[in-house]
Amino acid sequence: MKVKSSTKLSIFDTFKTKDNNLTGEATRQRAIIRILSSKANPAERTRTGISQKIAKGQGIVWKNIYSGIFRDLDEILLPMGIAEEHGRLPLKRGPKALQEKGIPFYHLTRKGVLIALSIKEVENKDKLLEEFFSNSDPQEKEFEKIITILSQTSPNFTYSIFQRYVKAFCDDKIKDLLPFDISILQSLPDESISIQKEVLEGFLKLSKQEREEALRFLNKIA
């Protein structure tokens, strides 16, 4: 049985019967977003280029996944404003009309960058975070400074916030991803965040010696 949100974005969809493994659709969409968030050249960001890059990593024939990539882009990521056309590459072969129009290649919108920050496999998150806040809404400025600081000292914790936020959107608990407003998460209890908050508040109350002992203890179990 597949656990699927009613939104079209499927990056957190899993199979209940497979230890919560991500579905093929979720894995594919995550891979597309990861490629578009990287410094891949334009040829690698066309439908064919994306298919070839994903297929190479999985050791499969790219033509076998092209239709899925095409559908994810044209029916989900582009209409939802997660990705958009960034330009077109000229064609030397094929129909004249197609040669004149060229092949589109894509990049992430600001919404897409926010989603990329929630995906574990995505690299260069520090650059993406900077890009995301470089064009922030006035409402988002409230969170920019502390999130940037936390991303440098506690990156796993920081990006787990983005994961929780985007997953809430995929689960229809948040209507819109933008503007980015993490205060919405207050209405969505999360035990792991409560535990981390409790540990931090307790740690600040400890003496220097007690903090050192607590860290030694945590090093034994982490």
Contacts in CASP RR format, 6 or more apart in sequence:
PFRMAT RR
TARGET T0000
AUTHOR 0000-0000-0000
METHOD contacts of the structure
MODEL  1
MKVKSSTKLSIFDTFKTKDNNLTGEATRQRAIIRILSSKANPAERTRTGI
SQKIAKGQGIVWKNIYSGIFRDLDEILLPMGIAEEHGRLPLKRGPKALQE
KGIPFYHLTRKGVLIALSIKEVENKDKLLEEFFSNSDPQEKEFEKIITIL
SQTSPNFTYSIFQRYVKAFCDDKIKDLLPFDISILQSLPDESISIQKEVL
EGFLKLSKQEREEALRFLNKIA
1 15 0 8 1.000
1 16 0 8 1.000
1 17 0 8 1.000
2 13 0 8 1.000
2 14 0 8 1.000
2 15 0 8 1.000
2 16 0 8 1.000
2 23 0 8 1.000
3 13 0 8 1.000
3 14 0 8 1.000
3 15 0 8 1.000
3 16 0 8 1.000
4 10 0 8 1.000
4 13 0 8 1.000
4 23 0 8 1.000
5 12 0 8 1.000
5 13 0 8 1.000
5 170 0 8 1.000
5 171 0 8 1.000
5 172 0 8 1.000
6 172 0 8 1.000
7 169 0 8 1.000
7 170 0 8 1.000
7 172 0 8 1.000
8 75 0 8 1.000
8 76 0 8 1.000
8 79 0 8 1.000
8 80 0 8 1.000
9 29 0 8 1.000
9 76 0 8 1.000
9 80 0 8 1.000
9 82 0 8 1.000
9 115 0 8 1.000
9 169 0 8 1.000
9 170 0 8 1.000
10 23 0 8 1.000
10 25 0 8 1.000
10 26 0 8 1.000
10 29 0 8 1.000
10 76 0 8 1.000
10 170 0 8 1.000
11 26 0 8 1.000
11 29 0 8 1.000
11 30 0 8 1.000
11 33 0 8 1.000
11 115 0 8 1.000
11 118 0 8 1.000
11 119 0 8 1.000
11 166 0 8 1.000
11 170 0 8 1.000
12 22 0 8 1.000
12 26 0 8 1.000
12 166 0 8 1.000
12 167 0 8 1.000
12 170 0 8 1.000
12 171 0 8 1.000
13 22 0 8 1.000
13 23 0 8 1.000
13 25 0 8 1.000
13 26 0 8 1.000
14 20 0 8 1.000
14 21 0 8 1.000
14 22 0 8 1.000
14 23 0 8 1.000
14 26 0 8 1.000
15 21 0 8 1.000
15 23 0 8 1.000
22 30 0 8 1.000
25 72 0 8 1.000
28 54 0 8 1.000
28 65 0 8 1.000
28 68 0 8 1.000
28 69 0 8 1.000
28 72 0 8 1.000
29 72 0 8 1.000
29 76 0 8 1.000
29 77 0 8 1.000
30 119 0 8 1.000
30 121 0 8 1.000
31 50 0 8 1.000
31 54 0 8 1.000
31 121 0 8 1.000
32 50 0 8 1.000
32 54 0 8 1.000
32 69 0 8 1.000
32 72 0 8 1.000
32 73 0 8 1.000
32 77 0 8 1.000
32 83 0 8 1.000
33 77 0 8 1.000
33 82 0 8 1.000
33 83 0 8 1.000
33 108 0 8 1.000
33 112 0 8 1.000
33 115 0 8 1.000
33 116 0 8 1.000
33 119 0 8 1.000
33 122 0 8 1.000
34 116 0 8 1.000
34 119 0 8 1.000
34 121 0 8 1.000
34 122 0 8 1.000
34 123 0 8 1.000
35 44 0 8 1.000
35 45 0 8 1.000
35 50 0 8 1.000
35 53 0 8 1.000
35 54 0 8 1.000
36 45 0 8 1.000
36 50 0 8 1.000
36 83 0 8 1.000
36 106 0 8 1.000
36 107 0 8 1.000
36 108 0 8 1.000
36 112 0 8 1.000
36 116 0 8 1.000
37 108 0 8 1.000
37 112 0 8 1.000
37 113 0 8 1.000
37 116 0 8 1.000
37 122 0 8 1.000
37 124 0 8 1.000
37 128 0 8 1.000
38 123 0 8 1.000
38 124 0 8 1.000
39 124 0 8 1.000
40 53 0 8 1.000
42 86 0 8 1.000
42 87 0 8 1.000
42 89 0 8 1.000
42 105 0 8 1.000
43 49 0 8 1.000
43 89 0 8 1.000
43 105 0 8 1.000
44 50 0 8 1.000
44 52 0 8 1.000
44 53 0 8 1.000
45 86 0 8 1.000
45 105 0 8 1.000
45 106 0 8 1.000
45 107 0 8 1.000
46 89 0 8 1.000
46 103 0 8 1.000
46 104 0 8 1.000
46 105 0 8 1.000
46 106 0 8 1.000
47 66 0 8 1.000
47 69 0 8 1.000
47 70 0 8 1.000
47 73 0 8 1.000
47 103 0 8 1.000
47 104 0 8 1.000
48 62 0 8 1.000
48 66 0 8 1.000
48 103 0 8 1.000
49 62 0 8 1.000
50 69 0 8 1.000
50 73 0 8 1.000
51 62 0 8 1.000
51 63 0 8 1.000
51 65 0 8 1.000
51 66 0 8 1.000
51 69 0 8 1.000
52 62 0 8 1.000
54 62 0 8 1.000
54 65 0 8 1.000
54 69 0 8 1.000
55 61 0 8 1.000
55 62 0 8 1.000
55 64 0 8 1.000
55 65 0 8 1.000
56 62 0 8 1.000
73 83 0 8 1.000
73 106 0 8 1.000
76 82 0 8 1.000
77 83 0 8 1.000
78 84 0 8 1.000
78 85 0 8 1.000
78 106 0 8 1.000
80 111 0 8 1.000
81 109 0 8 1.000
81 111 0 8 1.000
81 112 0 8 1.000
82 108 0 8 1.000
82 109 0 8 1.000
82 111 0 8 1.000
82 112 0 8 1.000
82 115 0 8 1.000
83 106 0 8 1.000
83 107 0 8 1.000
83 108 0 8 1.000
83 109 0 8 1.000
83 112 0 8 1.000
84 106 0 8 1.000
84 107 0 8 1.000
84 109 0 8 1.000
85 104 0 8 1.000
85 105 0 8 1.000
85 106 0 8 1.000
86 104 0 8 1.000
86 105 0 8 1.000
86 106 0 8 1.000
86 107 0 8 1.000
87 104 0 8 1.000
87 105 0 8 1.000
88 101 0 8 1.000
88 102 0 8 1.000
88 103 0 8 1.000
88 104 0 8 1.000
88 105 0 8 1.000
89 102 0 8 1.000
89 103 0 8 1.000
89 105 0 8 1.000
90 99 0 8 1.000
90 102 0 8 1.000
91 98 0 8 1.000
91 99 0 8 1.000
91 102 0 8 1.000
91 103 0 8 1.000
92 99 0 8 1.000
93 99 0 8 1.000
108 115 0 8 1.000
108 116 0 8 1.000
110 132 0 8 1.000
110 135 0 8 1.000
110 178 0 8 1.000
111 177 0 8 1.000
111 178 0 8 1.000
113 128 0 8 1.000
113 131 0 8 1.000
113 132 0 8 1.000
114 132 0 8 1.000
114 162 0 8 1.000
114 166 0 8 1.000
114 177 0 8 1.000
114 178 0 8 1.000
114 180 0 8 1.000
115 166 0 8 1.000
115 177 0 8 1.000
116 122 0 8 1.000
116 125 0 8 1.000
116 128 0 8 1.000
117 125 0 8 1.000
117 128 0 8 1.000
117 129 0 8 1.000
117 132 0 8 1.000
117 159 0 8 1.000
117 162 0 8 1.000
117 166 0 8 1.000
118 159 0 8 1.000
118 162 0 8 1.000
118 163 0 8 1.000
118 165 0 8 1.000
118 166 0 8 1.000
118 167 0 8 1.000
119 163 0 8 1.000
120 159 0 8 1.000
120 163 0 8 1.000
122 128 0 8 1.000
125 151 0 8 1.000
125 155 0 8 1.000
125 159 0 8 1.000
126 151 0 8 1.000
126 152 0 8 1.000
129 147 0 8 1.000
129 148 0 8 1.000
129 151 0 8 1.000
130 148 0 8 1.000
132 180 0 8 1.000
133 140 0 8 1.000
133 144 0 8 1.000
133 147 0 8 1.000
133 148 0 8 1.000
136 144 0 8 1.000
136 180 0 8 1.000
137 178 0 8 1.000
137 179 0 8 1.000
137 180 0 8 1.000
139 179 0 8 1.000
139 181 0 8 1.000
140 179 0 8 1.000
140 180 0 8 1.000
140 181 0 8 1.000
143 180 0 8 1.000
143 182 0 8 1.000
147 158 0 8 1.000
147 161 0 8 1.000
150 157 0 8 1.000
150 158 0 8 1.000
151 158 0 8 1.000
151 159 0 8 1.000
157 196 0 8 1.000
160 192 0 8 1.000
161 182 0 8 1.000
161 185 0 8 1.000
164 185 0 8 1.000
164 188 0 8 1.000
164 190 0 8 1.000
164 193 0 8 1.000
165 174 0 8 1.000
165 177 0 8 1.000
165 180 0 8 1.000
165 182 0 8 1.000
165 184 0 8 1.000
165 185 0 8 1.000
166 177 0 8 1.000
168 174 0 8 1.000
168 184 0 8 1.000
168 185 0 8 1.000
168 188 0 8 1.000
169 176 0 8 1.000
169 177 0 8 1.000
173 188 0 8 1.000
174 184 0 8 1.000
185 193 0 8 1.000
203 211 0 8 1.000
203 214 0 8 1.000
206 214 0 8 1.000
END
